[in-house]
Amino acid sequence: MIKLKSETELNIVSAGKINKTILLSLLLISGCSADDCSIEVLGRTTSPNNKSEALTFERNCGATVGFVRGVAVISKGNDDEINDKSRSIFLIEGQSEISVKWLSDRELNVDYTGIGKAPFTETKNIDNIVVTYH
């Protein structure tokens, strides 16, 4: 039990409890953060020059958020780069089928079905690699 010396101290303590309650409520309402998401690599294709890889993946952030599938271009063997959002060249909500094919060292083709919604990321160029979509 806390012994208070004045009514002002009571108001400060009460305000602190209210702020903690509001903060906890906001955290619960907001759902999970990107750090709470799991990423499953679905496929991997190496560029002809063996320097880059195109990874197809599925991001799952829990029951309250839909699946997102995508493609990330990373340096060969550096799987940690999949967590770098700037490496994700293609993202689509849902569980669309995605296939990737290297046409050359500097050309990558991404093909996908329309099962999911319209893509919300379609990067046309990354690390001097031209990306086309079908």
Buried (B, 14 or more C-beta within 10 A) or exposed (E): EEEEEEEEEEEEEEEEEEEEEEEEEEEEEEEEEEEEBEBEEBEBBEBEEEEBBBBBBBBBBEEEBEBBBBBBBBEEEEBEBBBEEEBBBBBBBEBBEBBBEBEEBBBBBBEBEEEBEEBEEBBEEBEEBEBEBE
